[in-house]
């Protein structure tokens, strides 16, 4: 697997995670070493590893994967330390490990979750978007469409026979 980055971005509730999971599963079926992370959980693991003086060990372990999926970047803002550790990890993985990142944020909004640090966000985006494939998801949420469909069905059931 060639080290590269795929960034899935777009509005909330579109199938970013579903597509990323499917790609990760396909890589697993090809015998690739894959790790799937919720980004907030990963940042918590990075902070804990740093506190326990195990950060280098965790980084080395993550660099051994062929594909790392970072899911849901943008839902929870990180502390400055968390953002710095995520930057450090992405820099270590850069051009060594294939990455898939899912986000509901436009690139201009990334500093809002990266501890407010615009320079670090710009540097991270510079690395990640270099040779990246960027998929932008547009449309309405599948769950929202399903809910509308259910409501339309219920409204049709409550109308008298002659109005149908």
N, CA, C and O of each residue as an XYZ file, in Angstrom:
656
protein
N       0.857     -1.171      0.000
C       0.000      0.000      0.000
C       0.899      1.229      0.000
O       1.790      1.365      0.839
N       0.658      2.094     -0.928
C       1.450      3.305     -1.075
C       1.032      4.328     -0.012
O      -0.155      4.624      0.123
N       2.003      4.873      0.747
C       1.639      5.895      1.726
C       1.010      7.095      1.034
O       1.600      7.675      0.122
N      -0.158      7.457      1.458
C      -0.896      8.572      0.888
C      -1.952      8.986      1.895
O      -2.127      8.332      2.923
N      -2.636     10.038      1.613
C      -3.684     10.531      2.502
C      -4.968     10.674      1.702
O      -4.962     11.170      0.575
N      -6.062     10.236      2.295
C      -7.390     10.503      1.739
C      -8.141     11.270      2.815
O      -8.238     10.820      3.957
N      -8.663     12.414      2.453
C      -9.421     13.224      3.395
C     -10.867     13.255      2.930
O     -11.170     13.694      1.820
N     -11.748     12.786      3.791
C     -13.185     12.790      3.497
C     -13.777     13.937      4.292
O     -13.802     13.886      5.521
N     -14.248     14.960      3.623
C     -14.817     16.097      4.328
C     -16.192     16.426      3.783
O     -16.538     16.076      2.655
N     -16.955     17.098      4.603
C     -18.292     17.518      4.202
C     -19.166     17.709      5.418
O     -18.695     17.624      6.552
N     -20.418     17.963      5.186
C     -21.357     18.242      6.268
C     -21.462     17.057      7.223
O     -21.170     15.914      6.873
N     -21.892     17.376      8.443
C     -22.116     16.320      9.438
C     -23.146     15.329      8.917
O     -23.994     15.659      8.088
N     -23.050     14.117      9.422
C     -24.041     13.070      9.176
C     -24.044     12.545      7.745
O     -25.001     11.888      7.335
N     -23.008     12.816      6.993
C     -22.852     12.180      5.692
C     -21.941     10.972      5.893
O     -21.304     10.867      6.941
N     -21.856     10.070      4.940
C     -21.229      8.761      5.203
C     -19.700      8.736      5.208
O     -19.105      7.806      4.662
N     -19.049      9.738      5.815
C     -17.588      9.745      5.871
C     -17.064      8.470      6.532
O     -16.245      7.747      5.966
N     -17.558      8.216      7.739
C     -17.074      7.080      8.527
C     -17.394      5.762      7.843
O     -16.584      4.835      7.870
N     -18.554      5.672      7.235
C     -18.964      4.446      6.557
C     -18.009      4.122      5.401
O     -17.585      2.978      5.238
N     -17.685      5.121      4.619
C     -16.769      4.920      3.495
C     -15.370      4.574      4.014
O     -14.716      3.674      3.487
N     -14.913      5.293      5.049
C     -13.597      5.011      5.626
C     -13.540      3.584      6.177
O     -12.540      2.887      6.005
N     -14.610      3.157      6.836
C     -14.663      1.782      7.371
C     -14.595      0.757      6.247
O     -13.898     -0.251      6.357
N     -15.317      1.016      5.174
C     -15.295      0.111      4.026
C     -13.911     -0.002      3.402
O     -13.467     -1.096      3.052
N     -13.233      1.129      3.266
C     -11.871      1.108      2.719
C     -10.907      0.380      3.656
O     -10.036     -0.366      3.208
N     -11.071      0.602      4.949
C     -10.225     -0.087      5.932
C     -10.479     -1.598      5.891
O      -9.539     -2.390      5.950
N     -11.737     -1.987      5.791
C     -12.082     -3.407      5.704
C     -11.484     -4.029      4.444
O     -10.949     -5.137      4.489
N     -11.573     -3.326      3.335
C     -10.986     -3.834      2.082
C      -9.475     -4.018      2.227
O      -8.915     -4.996      1.733
N      -8.821     -3.081      2.902
C      -7.378     -3.206      3.131
C      -7.079     -4.405      4.026
O      -6.111     -5.128      3.792
N      -7.906     -4.621      5.052
C      -7.729     -5.792      5.935
C      -7.863     -7.088      5.144
O      -7.089     -8.026      5.338
N      -8.839     -7.132      4.262
C      -9.059     -8.336      3.456
C      -7.908     -8.605      2.501
O      -7.738     -9.732      2.034
N      -7.116     -7.580      2.207
C      -5.919     -7.744      1.381
C      -4.709     -8.114      2.232
O      -3.600     -8.237      1.712
N      -4.915     -8.292      3.530
C      -3.835     -8.664      4.422
C      -3.013     -7.493      4.926
O      -1.911     -7.683      5.440
N      -3.535     -6.288      4.786
C      -2.815     -5.089      5.236
C      -2.999     -4.895      6.740
O      -4.009     -5.303      7.312
N      -2.008     -4.267      7.366
C      -2.098     -3.910      8.786
C      -2.823     -2.569      8.882
O      -2.339     -1.560      8.369
N      -3.991     -2.559      9.543
C      -4.866     -1.388      9.579
C      -5.241     -1.080     11.022
O      -5.456     -1.981     11.833
N      -5.316      0.220     11.327
C      -5.789      0.664     12.644
C      -6.822      1.766     12.432
O      -6.571      2.719     11.694
N      -7.972      1.642     13.071
C      -9.070      2.607     12.971
C      -9.178      3.316     14.312
O      -9.319      2.665     15.347
N      -9.114      4.642     14.306
C      -9.218      5.435     15.528
C     -10.291      6.496     15.404
O     -10.424      7.129     14.356
N     -11.051      6.694     16.454
C     -11.811      7.927     16.624
C     -10.752      8.933     17.069
O     -10.009      8.651     18.010
N     -10.661     10.093     16.426
C      -9.565     11.028     16.689
C      -9.529     11.463     18.156
O      -8.449     11.567     18.737
N     -10.674     11.714     18.755
C     -10.686     12.121     20.165
C     -10.093     11.020     21.048
O      -9.335     11.308     21.973
N     -10.433      9.774     20.767
C      -9.865      8.659     21.521
C      -8.364      8.542     21.310
O      -7.617      8.258     22.247
N      -7.928      8.762     20.079
C      -6.497      8.719     19.780
C      -5.760      9.806     20.550
O      -4.710      9.545     21.136
N      -6.295     11.012     20.557
C      -5.638     12.108     21.278
C      -5.559     11.775     22.769
O      -4.543     12.049     23.409
N      -6.606     11.197     23.319
C      -6.558     10.765     24.725
C      -5.462      9.729     24.936
O      -4.738      9.791     25.930
N      -5.329      8.772     24.010
C      -4.267      7.758     24.104
C      -2.888      8.400     24.013
O      -1.970      7.999     24.728
N      -2.734      9.395     23.137
C      -1.449     10.086     22.995
C      -1.094     10.838     24.282
O       0.050     10.797     24.736
N      -2.072     11.518     24.860
C      -1.826     12.253     26.110
C      -1.439     11.289     27.225
O      -0.491     11.538     27.971
N      -2.173     10.193     27.333
C      -1.875      9.197     28.372
C      -0.481      8.602     28.160
O       0.278      8.440     29.116
N      -0.146      8.279     26.920
C       1.182      7.721     26.624
C       2.274      8.716     26.994
O       3.318      8.325     27.517
N       2.045     10.000     26.728
C       3.044     11.010     27.085
C       3.203     11.095     28.603
O       4.321     11.181     29.110
N       2.101     11.071     29.310
C       2.147     11.150     30.777
C       2.868      9.951     31.384
O       3.502     10.059     32.434
N       2.761      8.801     30.705
C       3.386      7.571     31.207
C       4.755      7.320     30.569
O       5.318      6.233     30.702
N       5.285      8.330     29.879
C       6.590      8.240     29.209
C       6.635      7.082     28.208
O       7.657      6.409     28.069
N       5.513      6.859     27.511
C       5.398      5.779     26.531
C       5.062      6.311     25.135
O       4.700      5.533     24.252
N       5.177      7.617     24.926
C       4.781      8.218     23.661
C       5.597      7.672     22.491
O       5.050      7.365     21.432
N       6.884      7.557     22.689
C       7.752      7.039     21.626
C       7.341      5.621     21.230
O       7.328      5.279     20.048
N       7.009      4.811     22.212
C       6.588      3.431     21.948
C       5.280      3.406     21.147
O       5.152      2.633     20.197
N       4.305      4.252     21.526
C       3.032      4.317     20.811
C       3.243      4.800     19.372
O       2.665      4.249     18.436
N       4.066      5.823     19.206
C       4.339      6.347     17.853
C       4.992      5.272     16.987
O       4.626      5.103     15.824
N       5.946      4.556     17.545
C       6.622      3.492     16.797
C       5.629      2.420     16.387
O       5.665      1.937     15.255
N       4.743      2.046     17.298
C       3.731      1.022     17.000
C       2.799      1.481     15.875
O       2.479      0.703     14.976
N       2.363      2.746     15.927
C       1.460      3.256     14.894
C       2.142      3.369     13.533
O       1.489      3.231     12.498
N       3.429      3.617     13.529
C       4.173      3.712     12.261
C       4.334      2.357     11.575
O       4.736      2.301     10.413
N       4.028      1.269     12.272
C       4.134     -0.074     11.686
C       2.892     -0.472     10.896
O       2.911     -1.462     10.164
N       1.811      0.296     11.041
C       0.608      0.004     10.269
C       0.789      0.480      8.836
O       1.586      1.376      8.557
N       0.035     -0.135      7.936
C       0.055      0.298      6.544
C      -1.032      1.336      6.274
O      -0.907      2.153      5.362
N      -2.097      1.297      7.071
C      -3.196      2.249      6.948
C      -3.686      2.615      8.341
O      -3.938      1.740      9.170
N      -3.820      3.906      8.592
C      -4.405      4.392      9.839
C      -5.582      5.290      9.450
O      -5.440      6.214      8.649
N      -6.739      5.000     10.032
C      -7.938      5.807      9.798
C      -8.149      6.688     11.019
O      -8.228      6.195     12.144
N      -8.240      7.994     10.791
C      -8.530      8.960     11.850
C      -9.937      9.484     11.593
O     -10.156     10.304     10.703
N     -10.877      9.000     12.381
C     -12.290      9.269     12.154
C     -12.794     10.401     13.044
O     -12.434     10.494     14.218
N     -13.624     11.252     12.471
C     -14.351     12.311     13.168
C     -13.465     13.431     13.700
O     -13.657     13.891     14.825
N     -12.507     13.869     12.908
C     -11.744     15.062     13.264
C     -12.680     16.262     13.170
O     -13.290     16.500     12.128
N     -12.791     17.005     14.244
C     -13.613     18.208     14.212
C     -14.809     18.183     15.125
O     -15.420     19.228     15.351
N     -15.167     17.050     15.654
C     -16.330     16.998     16.523
C     -15.998     17.498     17.926
O     -16.838     18.110     18.585
N     -14.774     17.236     18.381
C     -14.360     17.635     19.721
C     -13.052     18.413     19.614
O     -12.070     17.898     19.080
N     -13.028     19.648     20.116
C     -11.776     20.413     20.062
C     -10.748     19.837     21.037
O     -11.105     19.287     22.079
N      -9.482     19.971     20.688
C      -8.404     19.436     21.513
C      -7.750     20.546     22.320
O      -7.784     21.717     21.945
N      -7.161     20.152     23.427
C      -6.322     21.088     24.170
C      -5.083     21.362     23.322
O      -4.832     20.674     22.332
N      -4.321     22.362     23.715
C      -3.087     22.673     22.984
C      -2.162     21.461     22.978
O      -1.557     21.151     21.952
N      -2.048     20.779     24.103
C      -1.182     19.594     24.188
C      -1.696     18.492     23.275
O      -0.915     17.871     22.554
N      -2.997     18.243     23.299
C      -3.581     17.222     22.443
C      -3.352     17.521     20.977
O      -3.010     16.632     20.198
N      -3.542     18.785     20.602
C      -3.327     19.194     19.206
C      -1.873     19.016     18.804
O      -1.588     18.564     17.695
N      -0.956     19.364     19.686
C       0.473     19.210     19.396
C       0.842     17.736     19.218
O       1.631     17.390     18.338
N       0.276     16.883     20.046
C       0.564     15.453     19.937
C      -0.009     14.877     18.646
O       0.632     14.045     18.005
N      -1.210     15.309     18.259
C      -1.787     14.849     16.998
C      -0.934     15.324     15.825
O      -0.704     14.570     14.879
N      -0.472     16.551     15.881
C       0.422     17.075     14.848
C       1.691     16.230     14.775
O       2.141     15.858     13.690
N       2.258     15.935     15.932
C       3.483     15.131     15.996
C       3.259     13.743     15.384
O       4.110     13.244     14.647
N       2.121     13.126     15.689
C       1.821     11.813     15.128
C       1.661     11.888     13.614
O       2.247     11.086     12.887
N       0.877     12.838     13.140
C       0.662     12.958     11.694
C       1.974     13.241     10.970
O       2.184     12.764      9.855
N       2.851     14.010     11.596
C       4.169     14.263     11.002
C       4.991     12.978     10.932
O       5.707     12.745      9.958
N       4.883     12.146     11.971
C       5.613     10.876     11.982
C       5.061      9.910     10.929
O       5.820      9.155     10.322
N       3.756      9.934     10.715
C       3.128      9.039      9.744
C       3.289      9.536      8.313
O       3.191      8.753      7.369
N       3.534     10.831      8.149
C       3.610     11.484      6.840
C       4.577     10.756      5.903
O       5.749     10.562      6.225
N       4.070     10.365      4.758
C       4.788      9.662      3.697
C       5.359      8.308      4.127
O       6.217      7.749      3.444
N       4.884      7.786      5.252
C       5.286      6.440      5.691
C       4.100      5.496      5.759
O       4.219      4.301      5.488
N       2.950      6.054      6.128
C       1.753      5.256      6.374
C       0.593      5.920      5.636
O       0.470      7.144      5.637
N      -0.257      5.108      5.006
C      -1.455      5.641      4.362
C      -2.427      6.103      5.450
O      -2.622      5.413      6.450
N      -3.026      7.261      5.247
C      -3.971      7.822      6.204
C      -5.307      8.093      5.532
O      -5.363      8.525      4.380
N      -6.377      7.836      6.264
C      -7.705      8.292      5.874
C      -8.194      9.141      7.029
O      -8.189      8.692      8.175
N      -8.611     10.351      6.743
C      -9.097     11.256      7.777
C     -10.518     11.669      7.404
O     -10.767     12.125      6.288
N     -11.440     11.506      8.339
C     -12.803     11.975      8.103
C     -13.027     13.216      8.953
O     -12.587     13.284     10.101
N     -13.717     14.195      8.380
C     -13.960     15.446      9.092
C     -15.217     16.116      8.567
O     -15.601     15.936      7.411
N     -15.845     16.883      9.429
C     -16.988     17.686      9.022
C     -16.572     19.143      8.824
O     -17.414     20.002      8.564
N     -15.279     19.418      8.946
C     -14.775     20.784      8.866
C     -14.153     21.095      7.520
O     -13.540     20.237      6.886
N     -14.322     22.346      7.094
C     -13.550     22.844      5.959
C     -12.129     23.074      6.469
O     -11.920     23.236      7.672
N     -11.169     23.087      5.577
C      -9.781     23.260      6.006
C      -9.583     24.541      6.805
O      -8.809     24.553      7.762
N     -10.265     25.616      6.435
C     -10.116     26.897      7.130
C     -10.572     26.818      8.587
O     -10.219     27.676      9.395
N     -11.349     25.799      8.919
C     -11.878     25.658     10.282
C     -11.040     24.738     11.172
O     -11.338     24.597     12.358
N     -10.012     24.119     10.629
C      -9.256     23.144     11.407
C      -8.605     23.733     12.651
O      -8.463     23.032     13.653
N      -8.209     24.988     12.615
C      -7.558     25.572     13.793
C      -8.511     25.607     14.990
O      -8.061     25.637     16.136
N      -9.818     25.603     14.736
C     -10.786     25.631     15.838
C     -10.713     24.376     16.697
O     -11.056     24.430     17.878
N     -10.281     23.262     16.149
C     -10.140     22.040     16.950
C      -8.686     21.758     17.302
O      -8.404     20.915     18.152
N      -7.772     22.455     16.656
C      -6.349     22.228     16.905
C      -5.801     23.228     17.930
O      -4.737     23.814     17.729
N      -6.527     23.412     19.008
C      -6.085     24.287     20.074
C      -6.036     25.755     19.679
O      -5.418     26.558     20.376
N      -6.680     26.119     18.570
C      -6.680     27.500     18.109
C      -5.380     27.934     17.450
O      -5.206     29.112     17.137
N      -4.472     26.997     17.237
C      -3.156     27.319     16.683
C      -3.216     27.280     15.156
O      -3.191     26.207     14.553
N      -3.295     28.452     14.542
C      -3.425     28.526     13.086
C      -2.158     28.075     12.365
O      -2.239     27.445     11.310
N      -0.993     28.391     12.923
C       0.273     27.971     12.288
C       0.411     26.453     12.254
O       0.781     25.866     11.238
N       0.106     25.841     13.380
C       0.212     24.386     13.438
C      -0.820     23.741     12.520
O      -0.524     22.754     11.846
N      -2.023     24.291     12.492
C      -3.063     23.764     11.599
C      -2.631     23.882     10.146
O      -2.819     22.950      9.364
N      -2.052     25.023      9.779
C      -1.582     25.225      8.406
C      -0.460     24.253      8.062
O      -0.419     23.715      6.955
N       0.447     24.029      9.003
C       1.550     23.094      8.767
C       1.027     21.662      8.634
O       1.497     20.897      7.792
N       0.054     21.312      9.470
C      -0.540     19.977      9.387
C      -1.248     19.794      8.055
O      -1.077     18.769      7.394
N      -2.037     20.774      7.659
C      -2.743     20.692      6.377
C      -1.771     20.640      5.209
O      -2.023     19.944      4.225
N      -0.673     21.360      5.305
C       0.336     21.331      4.251
C       0.857     19.910      4.050
O       0.991     19.449      2.917
N       1.149     19.223      5.142
C       1.639     17.837      5.061
C       0.545     16.893      4.557
O       0.774     16.073      3.667
N      -0.635     17.025      5.140
C      -1.706     16.079      4.824
C      -2.237     16.224      3.403
O      -2.580     15.229      2.766
N      -2.306     17.444      2.907
C      -2.888     17.637      1.577
C      -1.873     17.429      0.454
O      -2.255     17.320     -0.711
N      -0.598     17.375      0.792
C       0.432     17.101     -0.208
C       0.215     15.684     -0.744
O       0.315     14.722      0.018
N      -0.069     15.542     -1.990
C      -0.340     14.246     -2.635
C      -1.586     13.549     -2.088
O      -1.704     12.329     -2.203
N      -2.498     14.287     -1.508
C      -3.701     13.686     -0.927
C      -4.811     13.568     -1.955
O      -4.841     14.278     -2.960
N      -5.717     12.654     -1.671
C      -6.976     12.567     -2.405
C      -8.032     13.132     -1.470
O      -8.214     12.636     -0.358
N      -8.721     14.155     -1.914
C      -9.714     14.805     -1.067
C     -11.097     14.526     -1.637
O     -11.397     14.883     -2.777
N     -11.924     13.891     -0.839
C     -13.296     13.588     -1.230
C     -14.219     14.491     -0.435
O     -14.200     14.473      0.796
N     -15.018     15.273     -1.121
C     -15.966     16.139     -0.433
C     -17.362     15.545     -0.575
O     -17.859     15.332     -1.681
N     -17.970     15.289      0.555
C     -19.315     14.727      0.587
C     -20.310     15.870      0.673
O     -20.187     16.743      1.532
N     -21.294     15.868     -0.214
C     -22.340     16.894     -0.193
C     -23.694     16.195     -0.174
O     -23.825     15.054     -0.616
N     -24.672     16.881      0.334
C     -26.015     16.313      0.375
C     -26.583     16.371      1.774
O     -26.048     17.046      2.654
N     -27.670     15.656      1.965
C     -28.296     15.613      3.280
C     -28.037     14.258      3.915
O     -27.768     13.266      3.237
N     -28.126     14.248      5.196
C     -27.867     13.056      5.989
C     -28.813     11.922      5.622
O     -30.006     12.143      5.417
N     -28.285     10.719      5.539
C     -29.100      9.529      5.296
C     -30.142      9.375      6.400
O     -31.308      9.093      6.124
N     -29.720      9.560      7.652
C     -30.652      9.427      8.776
C     -31.751     10.478      8.707
O     -32.910     10.193      9.007
N     -31.380     11.708      8.305
C     -32.374     12.772      8.165
C     -33.372     12.428      7.066
O     -34.577     12.605      7.240
N     -32.867     11.934      5.929
C     -33.761     11.540      4.832
C     -34.679     10.406      5.266
O     -35.862     10.408      4.926
N     -34.158      9.445      6.007
C     -34.977      8.330      6.499
C     -36.079      8.834      7.420
O     -37.219      8.376      7.342
N     -35.736      9.782      8.298
C     -36.719     10.337      9.218
C     -37.817     11.074      8.450
O     -38.997     10.934      8.772
N     -37.441     11.853      7.443
C     -38.436     12.541      6.614
C     -39.342     11.539      5.908
O     -40.555     11.730      5.823
N     -38.737     10.478      5.407
C     -39.512      9.445      4.725
C     -40.513      8.805      5.691
O     -41.669      8.582      5.333
N     -40.066      8.510      6.911
C     -40.973      7.922      7.908
C     -42.106      8.884      8.241
O     -43.262      8.476      8.352
N     -41.770     10.166      8.399
C     -42.800     11.153      8.726
C     -43.798     11.304      7.581
O     -44.999     11.425      7.821
N     -43.316     11.299      6.349
C     -44.217     11.393      5.201
C     -45.145     10.194      5.154
O     -46.323     10.326      4.822
N     -44.617      9.028      5.484
C     -45.434      7.818      5.506
C     -46.513      7.878      6.574
O     -47.640      7.441      6.343
N     -46.179      8.415      7.740
C     -47.152      8.534      8.825
C     -48.218      9.559      8.493
O     -49.393      9.362      8.801
N     -47.808     10.662      7.862
C     -48.783     11.681      7.481
C     -49.763     11.113      6.468
O     -50.955     11.412      6.529
N     -49.279     10.302      5.541
C     -50.149      9.687      4.540
C     -51.132      8.724      5.167
O     -52.251      8.560      4.681
N     -50.707      8.077      6.261
C     -51.591      7.118      6.936
C     -52.685      7.808      7.726
O     -53.748      7.227      7.945
N     -52.442      9.056      8.164
C     -53.430      9.720      9.005
C     -54.483     10.468      8.195
O     -55.473     10.935      8.758
N     -54.286     10.587      6.890
C     -55.271     11.282      6.063
C     -56.453     10.343      5.788
O     -56.274      9.134      5.640
N     -57.659     10.911      5.721
C     -58.823     10.086      5.387
C     -58.648      9.490      4.004
O     -57.919     10.035      3.175
N     -59.324      8.354      3.748
C     -59.226      7.624      2.473
C     -59.476      8.496      1.273
O     -58.775      8.373      0.268
N     -60.471      9.391      1.348
C     -60.800     10.183      0.174
C     -59.723     11.212     -0.181
O     -59.683     11.683     -1.317
N     -58.838     11.575      0.781
C     -57.786     12.543      0.514
C     -56.509     11.901     -0.021
O     -55.591     12.625     -0.407
N     -56.415     10.607     -0.059
C     -55.190      9.930     -0.497
C     -55.075      9.859     -1.980
O     -54.098      9.318     -2.498
